[in-house]
Amino acid sequence: MSKDEKRETRSEKPEDNLRGGLSQFSSLDSRLTVSFATLGCKTNQFESAAMRESLERAGYRVVPFAAGAELVVVNTCTVTAATDSQSRNLVRRARRLNPSCRVVVTGCYAQVDPQALADLPGVSLVIGNEEKHSLPEFLATSDAQLRVAVADIRTETSAHIPVLSSFTERSRAFVQIQNGCDACCSYCIIPHARGPSRSASPDQVLYQLRQLAAREVAEIVLTGIHVGAYGLDLQPRSGLLELLRRIEGETPVGRLRLGSIEPTEIDDALLTHLATSQIICPHLHIPLQAGDDAVLSRMRRPYGREEFRALIERVATLMPEAAIGLDVIAGFPGETEAEFANTMRLLKELPVSHLHVFPYSKRPGTAAAAMSGHLPGDVKKGRAEGLRRLGAAKLAEFAARFVGRELEVVAEGGGKSGRLKGLTRNYLEVRFEGGLELVGRCARVRVLAAGNGDLSGELVE
């Protein structure tokens, strides 16, 4: 992805790019090509797959982004300032690849600051997260003045989650079970971008899982913005554990993985089910964010470091081979050297395998943005680098435990070496020799060596 932040020089004016507006889209011609660029979370990836499927049904032909399609859909993220910048760069790159292309921008950045994106040269339409579901209808309109269609997502009361017939070009499929978030973390803009927590019905989730299982999808990942809140808004009220029990008892899914889940939503009943399940992968992704009580309080996180420690130790006891990944924010406003040292010390002591590190990014409209004590960029960067080094050491230590073992992997495409790579149930990547007919299928691999958190092995016949 280009890191060039400079505005491109164009002979045409921005308004010339938009002349005629969406009337250019009035005919859904089967000759039209479309490409997608997706940033951010698995929920965004799921929604890009849904938009792709809807445009294919409308007659579009999907091509790679680098091919310079006539229509480019950029599905944005706004978790950090860096992802905002990446989104703008994707628009510019699309125009470099095909100066006459028309660009539609959607996603969380589009939801919270649509005008900033509408003002970019080449952007024909900006739509919000809820409007994604009606993309073909927006493209077919003859209203030349319609350039921004972003409703107030905070007023949404139900989940509009499409059912996909497949998950194109992926060895694993994502199933969105929930959208939105009711939490009030002081650093997070996502509730403004996604609205309140809204769940798909259990019957819709089960139907989608059966559809994908019938197509022999090797692994299915349950995704959402706040997965642990699943079902709390439904009538009758339900919950994630009840959904997991129904999936295991009522569908033929062979391998299931959970998306990120909040620490306060992992109770003993859920842990016991995860530890004894025949299909759920031993892998938990849990947001910690900080390992100091004062920082956690300023973040409005509803737990303390010792409560979090007890949870992780309980997970490791019940699921000793589970991958445990944590989200951590480096350099939150006011974070002192001593507070950061508390975070580092806690992480060194915890039996975790993956650290997902983010330098704090000021998000306008959040409580943290108005706090005093914002740290210089070089301080945040240095702390993030320290956390990443610790994460790399943790991952290497975890991966080394599986040398000599036979593991089940979902085979994916190979890299430059021509070897296949596969994902284990406990979220480790394994490289091994194998034919392309294995891609998208489960295989048994004997692990021969570990290095830098990656495994290498051989296919077990």
C-alpha positions as CSV (number, residue, x, y, z in Angstrom):
1,M,0.0,0.0,0.0
2,S,1.4,3.4,-0.9
3,K,2.5,5.6,2.0
4,D,2.5,8.7,-0.1
5,E,0.4,11.3,1.6
6,K,0.8,13.9,-1.1
7,R,-2.3,15.0,-3.0
8,E,-2.1,13.9,-6.6
9,T,-1.8,16.6,-9.3
10,R,-4.8,16.5,-11.7
11,S,-5.8,18.6,-14.6
12,E,-9.5,18.2,-13.8
13,K,-11.2,19.9,-10.9
14,P,-12.8,17.7,-8.2
15,E,-16.3,18.8,-9.3
16,D,-15.4,17.6,-12.8
17,N,-14.8,14.1,-11.4
18,L,-18.3,14.2,-9.9
19,R,-20.1,15.7,-12.9
20,G,-23.0,13.5,-13.7
21,G,-22.8,11.9,-10.3
22,L,-24.4,8.5,-10.0
23,S,-26.1,8.7,-13.3
24,Q,-23.0,6.9,-14.6
25,F,-24.1,3.9,-12.7
26,S,-27.7,3.8,-14.0
27,S,-27.1,0.7,-16.1
28,L,-25.8,-2.3,-14.3
29,D,-23.9,-3.5,-17.3
30,S,-22.4,-7.0,-17.1
31,R,-19.2,-5.6,-18.7
32,L,-18.6,-3.3,-15.7
33,T,-15.7,-4.4,-13.5
34,V,-15.5,-3.8,-9.7
35,S,-12.8,-4.3,-7.1
36,F,-12.8,-4.1,-3.3
37,A,-10.3,-2.8,-0.8
38,T,-11.1,-3.6,2.8
39,L,-9.5,-2.3,5.9
40,G,-10.0,-3.3,9.5
41,C,-11.9,-6.0,11.3
42,K,-13.5,-9.3,10.3
43,T,-16.9,-7.6,10.4
44,N,-15.7,-5.3,7.6
45,Q,-14.4,-8.3,5.7
46,F,-17.7,-10.1,6.1
47,E,-19.6,-7.0,4.8
48,S,-17.2,-6.6,1.9
49,A,-18.0,-10.2,0.9
50,A,-21.8,-9.4,1.2
51,M,-21.4,-6.3,-1.1
52,R,-19.3,-8.4,-3.5
53,E,-22.0,-11.0,-3.7
54,S,-24.8,-8.4,-4.2
55,L,-22.9,-6.7,-7.1
56,E,-22.1,-10.1,-8.7
57,R,-25.8,-10.8,-8.7
58,A,-26.4,-7.4,-10.3
59,G,-24.1,-8.3,-13.2
60,Y,-20.7,-6.8,-12.1
61,R,-17.5,-8.7,-12.7
62,V,-15.1,-8.7,-9.7
63,V,-11.4,-8.2,-10.5
64,P,-8.3,-7.6,-8.3
65,F,-7.7,-4.1,-7.0
66,A,-4.5,-3.8,-9.0
67,A,-6.4,-4.5,-12.3
68,G,-7.8,-0.9,-12.3
69,A,-11.5,-1.7,-12.2
70,E,-14.2,0.8,-13.5
71,L,-15.8,0.8,-10.0
72,V,-13.8,0.6,-6.8
73,V,-15.4,0.1,-3.4
74,V,-13.2,1.1,-0.4
75,N,-14.5,-0.3,2.9
76,T,-12.8,1.8,5.5
77,C,-11.8,1.5,9.2
78,T,-11.4,4.5,11.6
79,V,-10.0,2.8,14.7
80,T,-6.8,4.9,14.4
81,A,-5.6,8.0,12.4
82,A,-3.3,5.6,10.5
83,T,-6.3,3.6,9.1
84,D,-8.0,6.9,8.1
85,S,-4.8,7.7,6.1
86,Q,-4.7,4.3,4.6
87,S,-8.3,4.7,3.4
88,R,-7.5,8.0,1.7
89,N,-4.4,6.5,0.1
90,L,-6.6,3.6,-1.3
91,V,-8.8,6.1,-3.0
92,R,-5.8,7.9,-4.5
93,R,-4.2,4.6,-5.6
94,A,-7.5,3.5,-7.3
95,R,-7.4,6.7,-9.3
96,R,-3.8,6.1,-10.3
97,L,-4.6,2.6,-11.5
98,N,-7.5,3.9,-13.5
99,P,-8.0,7.7,-13.7
100,S,-11.5,7.2,-15.0
101,C,-12.7,4.8,-12.3
102,R,-15.5,5.7,-10.0
103,V,-14.9,5.2,-6.3
104,V,-17.5,4.4,-3.6
105,V,-16.3,4.7,0.0
106,T,-18.1,3.1,2.9
107,G,-17.3,1.7,6.4
108,C,-16.6,3.3,9.7
109,Y,-14.5,6.3,8.5
110,A,-17.3,7.0,6.0
111,Q,-19.8,6.8,8.8
112,V,-18.1,9.3,11.2
113,D,-16.7,11.8,8.7
114,P,-18.4,11.3,5.3
115,Q,-17.6,14.8,4.0
116,A,-13.9,14.4,4.3
117,L,-14.1,11.4,2.0
118,A,-16.6,13.0,-0.4
119,D,-14.2,15.9,-0.9
120,L,-11.5,13.6,-2.2
121,P,-11.0,13.8,-6.0
122,G,-12.6,10.8,-7.7
123,V,-15.0,9.8,-5.0
124,S,-18.5,9.5,-6.5
125,L,-20.4,8.2,-3.5
126,V,-20.0,7.9,0.3
127,I,-22.4,5.6,2.1
128,G,-22.6,4.6,5.7
129,N,-22.4,1.2,7.4
130,E,-26.2,0.5,7.2
131,E,-26.3,1.7,3.6
132,K,-23.8,-1.0,2.6
133,H,-26.7,-3.4,2.3
134,S,-28.3,-1.4,-0.5
135,L,-25.2,-0.7,-2.6
136,P,-26.7,-1.9,-5.9
137,E,-29.8,0.3,-5.4
138,F,-27.6,3.3,-4.7
139,L,-25.5,2.6,-7.8
140,A,-28.6,2.3,-10.0
141,T,-30.1,5.6,-8.9
142,S,-30.2,8.4,-11.5
143,D,-30.0,11.2,-8.8
144,A,-26.9,13.1,-9.9
145,Q,-26.8,15.1,-6.7
146,L,-26.7,12.2,-4.3
147,R,-23.1,12.0,-3.3
148,V,-23.4,11.2,0.5
149,A,-25.9,8.8,2.0
150,V,-25.1,8.3,5.7
151,A,-27.9,7.9,8.2
152,D,-27.6,8.3,12.0
153,I,-26.6,4.7,12.9
154,R,-27.2,5.4,16.6
155,T,-30.9,5.2,16.0
156,E,-30.8,1.7,14.6
157,T,-32.6,-0.9,16.7
158,S,-32.2,-4.1,14.6
159,A,-29.4,-5.9,12.9
160,H,-29.5,-6.0,9.1
161,I,-27.0,-8.8,8.5
162,P,-27.1,-10.4,5.0
163,V,-26.9,-14.2,4.5
164,L,-24.1,-15.1,2.1
165,S,-24.3,-18.1,-0.2
166,S,-20.6,-18.5,0.0
167,F,-17.4,-16.8,1.1
168,T,-15.4,-16.3,-2.0
169,E,-11.7,-17.1,-2.3
170,R,-11.3,-17.9,1.4
171,S,-10.3,-21.0,3.2
172,R,-12.2,-19.7,6.3
173,A,-15.6,-18.0,6.3
174,F,-16.8,-15.3,8.6
175,V,-20.3,-15.2,9.9
176,Q,-21.5,-11.9,11.4
177,I,-23.8,-12.6,14.4
178,Q,-23.9,-9.1,15.9
179,N,-23.2,-5.5,15.1
180,G,-22.7,-2.3,17.2
181,C,-21.5,-1.8,20.7
182,D,-23.0,-0.4,24.0
183,A,-19.8,0.1,25.8
184,C,-18.4,3.5,26.5
185,C,-14.6,3.1,26.5
186,S,-13.1,6.6,26.5
187,Y,-10.8,6.0,23.6
188,C,-13.2,4.3,21.1
189,I,-15.1,5.8,18.3
190,I,-16.7,2.6,17.2
191,P,-20.1,3.0,18.9
192,H,-20.5,6.2,16.8
193,A,-19.5,4.3,13.7
194,R,-21.5,1.1,14.4
195,G,-24.4,2.2,16.6
196,P,-25.9,0.2,19.5
197,S,-25.5,-3.6,19.9
198,R,-27.9,-5.5,17.6
199,S,-28.0,-9.3,17.2
200,A,-29.0,-11.5,14.3
201,S,-31.6,-14.1,15.2
202,P,-30.3,-17.5,16.2
203,D,-32.3,-19.1,13.3
204,Q,-30.5,-16.8,10.8
205,V,-27.1,-17.6,12.2
206,L,-27.9,-21.4,12.1
207,Y,-29.1,-21.1,8.6
208,Q,-26.0,-19.3,7.5
209,L,-23.8,-21.9,9.2
210,R,-25.6,-24.8,7.5
211,Q,-25.2,-23.1,4.1
212,L,-21.5,-22.8,4.6
213,A,-21.1,-26.3,6.0
214,A,-22.9,-27.7,3.0
215,R,-20.2,-26.1,0.8
216,E,-17.5,-27.8,3.0
217,V,-16.0,-24.6,4.4
218,A,-13.2,-25.9,6.6
219,E,-13.5,-23.3,9.3
220,I,-16.1,-20.7,10.3
221,V,-15.4,-17.6,12.4
222,L,-18.2,-15.9,14.4
223,T,-17.7,-12.2,14.2
224,G,-19.2,-9.0,15.5
225,I,-18.3,-5.7,17.1
226,H,-19.2,-6.9,20.6
227,V,-19.6,-10.7,20.2
228,G,-20.1,-11.3,24.0
229,A,-23.2,-9.1,23.9
230,Y,-24.9,-11.4,21.4
231,G,-28.6,-12.0,22.1
232,L,-29.0,-9.5,25.0
233,D,-31.2,-7.3,22.7
234,L,-33.3,-10.2,21.4
235,Q,-36.8,-11.1,22.5
236,P,-36.8,-13.6,24.1
237,R,-33.4,-12.7,25.5
238,S,-30.6,-15.0,24.5
239,G,-26.8,-15.2,24.9
240,L,-23.6,-16.3,23.3
241,L,-23.4,-19.6,25.2
242,E,-26.9,-20.6,24.2
243,L,-26.0,-19.9,20.6
244,L,-22.9,-22.0,20.8
245,R,-24.8,-24.9,22.2
246,R,-27.3,-24.7,19.4
247,I,-24.6,-24.5,16.8
248,E,-22.9,-27.6,18.2
249,G,-26.2,-29.5,18.5
250,E,-28.0,-28.4,15.4
251,T,-25.5,-27.9,12.6
252,P,-22.8,-30.0,10.9
253,V,-20.1,-27.4,11.4
254,G,-16.7,-29.1,12.0
255,R,-14.5,-26.2,13.1
256,L,-15.7,-23.0,14.7
257,R,-13.7,-20.0,16.0
258,L,-14.8,-17.1,18.1
259,G,-14.0,-13.5,17.4
260,S,-12.9,-11.0,20.1
261,I,-14.7,-11.2,23.4
262,E,-14.6,-8.9,26.4
263,P,-13.0,-10.2,29.6
264,T,-16.1,-9.5,31.7
265,E,-18.2,-11.7,29.4
266,I,-16.1,-14.8,29.9
267,D,-17.6,-16.6,32.8
268,D,-17.1,-20.2,34.1
269,A,-20.1,-21.6,32.2
270,L,-18.7,-20.3,28.9
271,L,-15.2,-21.4,29.7
272,T,-16.3,-24.9,30.6
273,H,-18.2,-25.1,27.3
274,L,-15.2,-23.9,25.3
275,A,-12.9,-26.3,27.0
276,T,-15.1,-29.3,26.3
277,S,-16.4,-28.4,22.9
278,Q,-15.6,-30.8,20.0
279,I,-15.7,-28.0,17.4
280,I,-14.7,-24.7,18.9
281,C,-11.1,-23.8,18.4
282,P,-9.0,-23.3,21.6
283,H,-8.3,-19.7,20.9
284,L,-9.5,-16.6,22.7
285,H,-8.9,-13.0,21.6
286,I,-9.5,-10.8,24.7
287,P,-9.0,-7.0,24.8
288,L,-6.9,-6.0,27.8
289,Q,-5.8,-2.5,26.6
290,A,-3.7,-1.7,29.7
291,G,-2.2,-3.5,32.7
292,D,-2.4,-0.6,35.2
293,D,-5.5,0.1,37.3
294,A,-5.3,3.9,36.9
295,V,-5.0,3.7,33.1
296,L,-7.9,1.2,33.0
297,S,-10.0,3.5,35.0
298,R,-9.3,6.4,32.6
299,M,-10.1,4.1,29.7
300,R,-13.4,3.3,31.4
301,R,-12.6,-0.4,31.3
302,P,-14.8,-2.3,33.9
303,Y,-12.1,-4.5,35.5
304,G,-8.8,-4.3,37.2
305,R,-5.4,-5.9,36.5
306,E,-5.7,-8.6,39.1
307,E,-9.2,-9.5,38.0
308,F,-7.9,-9.8,34.5
309,R,-4.9,-11.9,35.7
310,A,-7.3,-14.3,37.4
311,L,-9.3,-14.7,34.2
312,I,-6.3,-15.5,32.0
313,E,-4.9,-18.0,34.6
314,R,-8.3,-19.7,34.7
315,V,-8.4,-19.9,30.9
316,A,-4.9,-21.4,30.9
317,T,-5.8,-24.0,33.5
318,L,-9.0,-25.2,31.7
319,M,-7.5,-24.9,28.2
320,P,-3.7,-25.4,28.6
321,E,-3.0,-25.4,24.8
322,A,-5.2,-22.5,23.9
323,A,-3.9,-19.5,22.1
324,I,-4.7,-16.4,24.1
325,G,-4.4,-13.1,22.3
326,L,-4.7,-9.7,24.0
327,D,-5.2,-6.2,22.6
328,V,-3.0,-3.5,24.2
329,I,-2.9,0.2,23.7
330,A,0.4,2.0,24.2
331,G,0.7,5.6,25.3
332,F,-2.8,6.4,26.5
333,P,-3.2,10.0,27.7
334,G,-1.4,10.5,31.0
335,E,0.3,7.1,31.0
336,T,3.4,7.5,33.2
337,E,6.5,5.4,32.9
338,A,5.4,3.6,36.1
339,E,2.0,2.8,34.7
340,F,3.5,1.5,31.4
341,A,5.9,-0.6,33.5
342,N,2.9,-2.2,35.3
343,T,1.5,-3.2,31.9
344,M,4.7,-4.7,30.8
345,R,5.2,-6.6,34.0
346,L,1.6,-8.0,33.9
347,L,2.1,-9.1,30.3
348,K,5.4,-10.8,31.0
349,E,3.7,-12.8,33.8
350,L,0.6,-13.9,31.9
351,P,0.5,-17.2,29.9
352,V,-0.5,-15.5,26.6
353,S,0.5,-16.2,23.0
354,H,-0.3,-13.1,21.0
355,L,-0.2,-9.4,21.6
356,H,-2.0,-7.1,19.2
357,V,-0.5,-3.7,19.9
358,F,-1.8,-0.3,19.0
359,P,-0.2,3.1,19.8
360,Y,-3.0,5.3,21.2
361,S,-4.7,7.4,18.5
362,K,-6.7,10.5,19.3
363,R,-10.2,10.1,17.9
364,P,-12.3,13.3,17.8
365,G,-15.6,12.9,19.6
366,T,-14.2,10.5,22.2
367,A,-13.7,11.3,25.9
368,A,-10.0,10.5,25.7
369,A,-9.5,13.1,23.0
370,A,-10.3,15.9,25.5
371,M,-8.1,14.5,28.3
372,S,-4.9,16.2,29.3
373,G,-1.5,14.5,29.2
374,H,-1.4,13.4,25.5
375,L,2.0,11.8,24.9
376,P,4.5,12.7,22.1
377,G,4.4,10.4,19.1
378,D,7.9,9.1,19.7
379,V,7.0,8.0,23.3
380,K,4.0,6.1,22.1
381,K,6.0,4.6,19.2
382,G,8.7,3.5,21.6
383,R,6.3,1.9,24.1
384,A,4.5,0.1,21.2
385,E,7.8,-1.3,19.9
386,G,8.6,-2.6,23.4
387,L,5.2,-4.3,23.6
388,R,5.6,-5.9,20.1
389,R,9.0,-7.3,21.1
390,L,7.5,-8.9,24.1
391,G,4.6,-10.2,21.9
392,A,7.1,-11.8,19.5
393,A,8.9,-13.5,22.4
394,K,5.6,-14.8,23.8
395,L,4.5,-16.1,20.4
396,A,7.9,-17.9,19.8
397,E,7.7,-19.5,23.2
398,F,4.1,-20.7,22.6
399,A,4.9,-22.0,19.1
400,A,7.9,-24.0,20.3
401,R,5.7,-26.1,22.5
402,F,4.2,-27.8,19.5
403,V,7.4,-29.1,17.8
404,G,7.1,-32.8,17.2
405,R,3.3,-32.7,17.4
406,E,0.7,-33.6,14.8
407,L,-1.8,-30.7,14.3
408,E,-4.9,-30.2,12.3
409,V,-4.6,-27.2,9.9
410,V,-6.8,-25.4,7.4
411,A,-4.6,-25.3,4.3
412,E,-4.4,-21.9,2.6
413,G,-2.4,-20.6,-0.4
414,G,1.4,-20.7,-0.4
415,G,3.8,-17.8,-0.2
416,K,6.8,-17.0,-2.4
417,S,8.4,-20.3,-1.4
418,G,5.7,-22.2,-3.1
419,R,4.8,-24.0,0.1
420,L,1.4,-24.1,1.5
421,K,0.5,-22.5,4.8
422,G,-2.1,-23.7,7.2
423,L,-3.8,-22.3,10.4
424,T,-3.9,-24.6,13.4
425,R,-6.8,-24.7,15.8
426,N,-4.8,-22.7,18.3
427,Y,-4.0,-19.9,15.8
428,L,-0.5,-20.8,14.7
429,E,0.7,-20.7,11.1
430,V,2.4,-23.8,9.7
431,R,4.3,-24.0,6.4
432,F,4.5,-27.3,4.7
433,E,4.8,-29.0,1.3
434,G,1.5,-30.0,-0.3
435,G,-0.6,-29.9,-3.5
436,L,-3.0,-27.1,-4.3
437,E,-5.9,-29.5,-4.0
438,L,-5.5,-29.2,-0.2
439,V,-6.3,-25.5,-0.2
440,G,-9.5,-24.9,1.7
441,R,-9.4,-28.3,3.4
442,C,-8.3,-29.6,6.7
443,A,-5.0,-31.6,6.8
444,R,-2.8,-33.2,9.4
445,V,0.7,-31.8,9.6
446,R,3.6,-32.9,11.8
447,V,5.5,-29.9,13.2
448,L,9.3,-30.2,12.6
449,A,10.6,-26.8,13.7
450,A,9.6,-23.4,15.1
451,G,11.1,-20.0,14.4
452,N,9.9,-16.5,15.1
453,G,6.5,-17.8,16.0
454,D,6.0,-19.6,12.7
455,L,6.1,-23.4,12.4
456,S,7.3,-25.6,9.6
457,G,6.2,-29.2,9.1
458,E,5.4,-32.1,6.8
459,L,2.1,-33.4,5.6
460,V,1.0,-36.6,7.4
461,E,-0.3,-39.0,4.8
